[in-house]
């Protein structure tokens, strides 16, 4: 039997993985565009823009638009570092195995701990956030109870899709990407042509918003719109063992996620800003939901429901992609015997070739967080505040790990590397990330209870503290024998 190019490529990928210390039974069927679509739907520009638009527009006025550009440039630096790492270490699970090779087992365990919790919380937050949009689409009044029921159904649906296998995941991701991109373009173009109430110059108009006499604090608050958007490119690396030629394709898919996702988000935001009929009403709090106001004015009640249907597709595909990323992280964690129940979590289905038990955990844990909202709504809001900062913290642990490895002699040897620019980009990514984390955690509600004002700091301290305590008592990082801390020892 002759060896086809596809068979040779699969054999090469398997050999590369074997040299990294692993074997895999995943189905390598995810194309470049499907891999990108997974990252795009995780990033989900429609979900990110529509969810935070009103809050950030009220906080910083129309110049909040520029935050998407500035944050996108900062996250591109992080994306480039991730591209170097995944190109050399195309291992399922993303940040955890990267941290293991760049620094060592303890660092990797903490990265996996932080990121797995952040992903589960994010799944719950996105699922709950879909409730009001479905309510508008179906014409009923949203409430805490209905949002929770909708979130549970959405989480169950995502789990069933993910259990169907990599091919189904890839198809749903592509469908979600196409719906979201076309929806954003069609709605945005319509708003710009037929529903524009503001001049383009409004993008520089601060409407005299001041915090302690300066506009900068207001803009930093508004910049949270971008900071809560630009993560998703990492998901492309979570399925490295399900993508042919991952060393070359995944860094490309990651950058495409930033390019296309960022441009889509900026376009959607621009169209909404220019379509706001009364900007002062948004800033002074009279219009608390400018997205609904814009869509109702532009499309009427029936048309806005059609738009909300596209938004719901974005929410659904976002939850599916998040859960896929979380399950691969748990699988990778378990394969190295770094977590309780590793024997079960590292099993792949013989038929669908996906980590069934890890997927179930990635469905049950978010569902428990969602159900907690029935009884302790304020507590859940505090827990959910960890979602974004936890992801940023895990990302910066990789950026710091890459810098640590470079200083010890690591020279990235994958098909994608930055060459002599690597150190400069690495430092820039770290400076940006640390600044972003400080901005996200900065207390901005002095009149609120301390646990609300410092919710991100408190939840982060609790998560890290529990992780350190567990590490000290159980020493989970010592259970496995997979390679660790060897990035700088690998010769080019």
N, C-alpha and C positions, 0 to 999 in steps of 0.2 A: 504494500500500500504506500503510495507517495505521500510525502509530508507537505501539507498546504502551508501557505504563509501564516494563516490564522493559528494552525496547530503549532507551528514553530514559535509564534509569539507567546502563546499560552505556556509552552515549555520554558521559554526564556523567563517569563514572569514567575513561574514556579521555582525555577532555579535561583533567581534573584532572591525570592522569599526564603528559600532554603539556606542561602548564604547568610541571611539575616537571622537565622536560628528558628525559623518557623516552617510549618507546612499548613496548607489550607484546602478545604473542600468547598469554598465559596464558588458560586457560579460567576465567572468573569464575563458578564454579558452587558455591562453598562458602558455605553458609548460616551465619547467626549461630551456631546450635547446633553445626554441624559445625566451625566455626572454634574455638569454645570447646572442643569435644571434643578437638581437636588439642592445645590447651594443657593440658587436663586429663590426657590420656594421657601427655604429656611429663612433667608434674609427677608423675603416678601415685602417689597417696597409698598404695595398697597396697604397691607396690614400695618406696617410701620408708620406710614404717612397718615392714614385715616385715623388711626388710634390716638396719636399724639398731636394732631394738627391744631385743634382748638386750644389745648392747654398751652402749647408752645407759642402759638400766634398771640395769645393774650399776654404771655409773659414777656415776649421780646419784639412783638410787632412783625411786619413783613420782612425785615432783614434776617429773620430766622431762616429764610431760604438759603442764605449763604453758609449756614452751619452744615448743610448737607455736603457742600463742596469741601469745606475745610476738614470735616470729620472723615469724609471719603479719602482725602489725600493722606491723612494720618493712618487710617486703617489699611491703605494700600501699602504703606511701609511694613506693617505687620504681615500683610498678605504675602509680600515678597520674601520675608524671612520664613514664613510657613512653607512657601513654595520650595525654598532651598532644602528645608528639612524633610518634607514629604518626598521630594525627588530622590533623596538618598535613602530614606527609610519609609517606603510605601507599605505600611503595615496598618491593618484595620484598627480603628479605635482613635485615630487622630492624636490629640494632645497627650494622652497617657503614654503610648509607646514612644512618641517623640521625646518626651521628658525623660523617659527611662534611658534612652540612648545618649541624650545630650548631657545629662547630669548624673542620674543614678536612681536606685530603687525608692529611696525615701522621698525624694523630690517628686518622682513620678506618682507615687501613691497619693500624695497630697494633691497633685494636679488632678488626678482621676477622681478623688473624693470631692473636691470643690466643683469640678465641671459636671460630674454626674448629678449632684444635687441641683446645680444651677439649671441643667437641662430639664430635669423633672419639674422644677418649679416653673420654668418657662413654658413647658407643655401645658401645665395647668393654667397659667396666666393667659396664654393665647386662646386656649379652649374657652375659658370664661369670657374673654373679651369678644368672642364671636356672638354671644347672646344678644346684645342690643341690636346688632346688624340683622340677625335673623328675625328679631321682633319687628323691625321696620319693614323687612321684606314680606313678612306674613301678616302685618297689620295688627299686632297686639302690643300691649304695654309691657316693656321689660321689667323684671324685678329680680331680686337676688335669687329667689327660688327658681325662676325660669332659666336664668343664666346658668345656674349650677346643673340643672337637668340637661340643658343643651350641651354644656361642656362635657358631661359624662357620656352622652350619646356620641359626641364628636370624638372623644378619646377612644371609645369602643370601636367606632368606624375606622379610625386610624390604625388601631391594633389589628383589625381584621385584614385591612389592606396590606400592612407590613408582613403579616403571617403568610400572605399569598406568594411571597418570593421576590427576588431581586428584579425580575422582569416586570412584574406588576408595579413594584415601587418606581422603577424607571419610567414606565408608561404614565403613571399618575403624576409623577414629577413633571414630565414633559407637557402633559395636559394642563396641569396647574400653571406652568410657566407660560404657555401660549395664551391661556385664558386671562391671566393676570396682565401680561404684556399688552395684548390686544385691547383688553378692557381699559387699561391705563391710557393707552394711546387714543382710543376712540372717545372716551370721556374727556380727556384732556384737550384734544383738538376741538371737540364740540364747545367746551367751556371757553376756550380762547377765541373762537370765531363768533359764537352767538351769545355768550353770557359774560363778557368781560366788562366789569364795572370799574376797575382800577387801572391807572396807567402803569407802564413798566417802571417808571421812576419811583413807584411806591416801595419797591424792593430796597430802597435806601432811606425810606422815611421811618424814623423811629417813633413818630407820634408823641415825642417828648416823654417817652418812658424813662424813668430814672429810678435807681436804687441807691440811696445815700448820695445823691447828686451825680451819679455816673450811669451811663448806659451799659457799660461792660458787664456788670453782674446780671443784668436782664438778658443780655445776649448769651451769656454762659448758661443761664437757665434754659433759654430757648434752644440752645445747642444740644440739649438732651434728645431732641427729636432725631438728630443724626446719630447720636451715640447709642440710642436704643435700636438703631436700624442695621448698622454695618457689621453684623456678625452673621455668618452663614457660609462664608467661603471655606471655613474649616471643615464643614460637613462633607465637602468634596473628598477630603482625605480620610474621612471615617470609613468610606467604602473602598479603600485602596485595593483590597484583595478581591473586589468585585468588578474592577475596571481593568481592561487590557492596557498594557504599556503605561502603568500608572506614573512612573517616574517622569515621563514626558507630558502626559495628558492632564494630570491633576493640577500641576502648577498653572497650566493654561486655563483650566476650568475655574480655578480660584480667582485668577485675574479677571476673567470674563464676568464672574459674579459681581465683583466690585464695579467694573465698567458699566455693564448693562443694568445691574440692579441700582447703582447710584444714579445713572442718567434717568432711569425710569422714575425713581423716587423724586428727583429734582423736577422732572417734567410734571408729575402729578401734583407736587407741592406748588409749583409755579401757577398751574392752571387754577387750583383752588384759591390761592391768594388773590389772583386777578379777578376772580369771580365773586369775591366777598362783596355784597352790596353795601354794607355799612361797617367799615373797619373799626370805627370808634366804638360801636356797639360790642364788638368782640373784645376789644381791649379793656373796656370798662365793665365787662361781665354781663351786659344785658343779653347778648347772644352767646349762650354757653355751648352751643353745638353748631358751629359755622359750617361743618361738613353737610349736615342734614339740611341746613338753610340753603346752601348753594345747590345741592342736588334737587331739592324740592322746587326751587325757583327755576332751575334749568330744565328739569324733566317732568315735573309734576309728580303726583303721588304714585302713579303707575310706572312711569319711567324710572323714578328713583328706586323703586323696588327691583327693577331689572338690574340696575347698577349694583344694588345690594346683593343680588344673586351672584354677580361676579366677585364681589368682595368676599362672600361666603366661600366661594371656591378657593380664594386665596387663603382664607383662614384654615380650611380643611387641609389643603396641600401643605401649608406651613406646619400644622400639627403632625402630619404624616412624616414630613422630612425631619422634624425635631425628634420624633420618636425613633426613627431609623438611626439617627446619629447617636442617641442615647443607648440604644440596644447594642450597637457596634462597640461603643465605649465599654459597656458592661461585659460584653463578650471578650474583648481584649484584656480587660482587667482580670476576668476569670481564667483566661487561657494561661496567664502567668501566676495563677493561684494567689491573687492579691485580695480576694474578697470572700466573705462567707458564702457558701453554696457554689463554689467555683465549678465543681464537677457537673452541676446541673446547668449553670449559666453558660458554660463553654460548649454545650452540645448544639450541633447544627442538625436541622431536620434532614432526613434522608431524601425526602421528596422535594421540598422547596429550597433547601440549602441556605436557610436563614437561622439565626440563633433564637429559636422559639421561646425558650424560658427567659432569656434576656429581654425579648420583646414584651412578654407578659409582665415582667417586673417594670419595664418602662411604660406600661399602661396602668398597672395597679397603683404604683406610687403617686403619679400625678392625680389619679382618681381619688385617692385618699386625701390629698391636699384639697381637691375640689370639694369633696364631701364635708371636710372640716369647715368650709364656708357656710354650711347650713347652721352651724352652732356658734362659730367664732369668726365672724366676718372681719373684724378689726385685726385679729391675730393672723388671718390668712393674708390680709393686705400687707402686714409687716413681713411675713414670710416671702411673699411674691416680690417685695422690694429687693430681695437678694438676687433675683433672676439675672438682671443685666450686669450688675457689678460682679457677680460670681463668674460670669462668662469672661468679662474683661480681665478679672484677676487671673483666671486660668490661662488666658491668652498671653498675658504679660509674664507669667511664669515660664512660658515657652520662649518668649523673646529674651528674657533674662538668662534662661538656660542656654540659648544659642550664643549669647554674648560670652557666657562663662566658658562654653566649649571652644569658642574662637580663641579666647585668651589662653586656653590650654593647648592650642595648636590645631584645632579642628579646621579643616579646609573642605567645605562642601564638595562632594564628588558625584552628585547626581547629574542627570541630564540638564537640569536647570540650576544655575548658580549665578551669583551677582559679581563674582570675581573680586576685583580690588575695591568695588563699591560696597561690598558686603558689610564691613565693619561700620561704615558711616550710616548705612541704612539701618543696621541693627541698633545703633545708638539712637538714631532718630525715632525708630519705632518704640523704644523704651521710654524716651522722653515724652512722646505723645501719649503713650498708654498710661504712664503714671499721672500725667496731667489730667487725662480723661477720668481716671478713677477718683482723683481728688475732687474734680468737678461734680461727678455723680454723687459722691458721698457727702458733699458740703451741705450742712443743715440750712434749709431755706424757709422753715415755718416756725419762727421763734415763739409764736403764741400757742403752738400745739404741744401736746404732752411730749416729754423727752423721748419716749420710745417711738414716737411718730417722727419727731424731728431728726432723730439719729437712727432711723430704722435700718438703713443700709449698713451703717457702722456696727450696730448691734447684731444684726443677723450674720454679718461677715465674721464678727468675733466669735459668735456661737458656733458657726460651722467650722471654722478653723480650730477653735478650742476643742470641740468634740473630736475632730479628726486627729489632733495631736494626742489627746487622751487615749484614743483607741490605738494609735500607733505605739504609744508607750506601753500599754497594757498587753496588747495582742501581738505586736510586731508582725503585722501581716506581710510586710515587704520582704521578710526573710523566707517565706514559704516556697517561692518559685525559684527556678534556676535559669530563667531566660537571660540573655545577655543584657548588660546594663552599664551605663557610664563609659562606653567605648567609642564614642563618636570621634574623638581626637586621636584614637589609636589606629583607626582604619586608614590604611595607606591609599592614596589616590591611584 
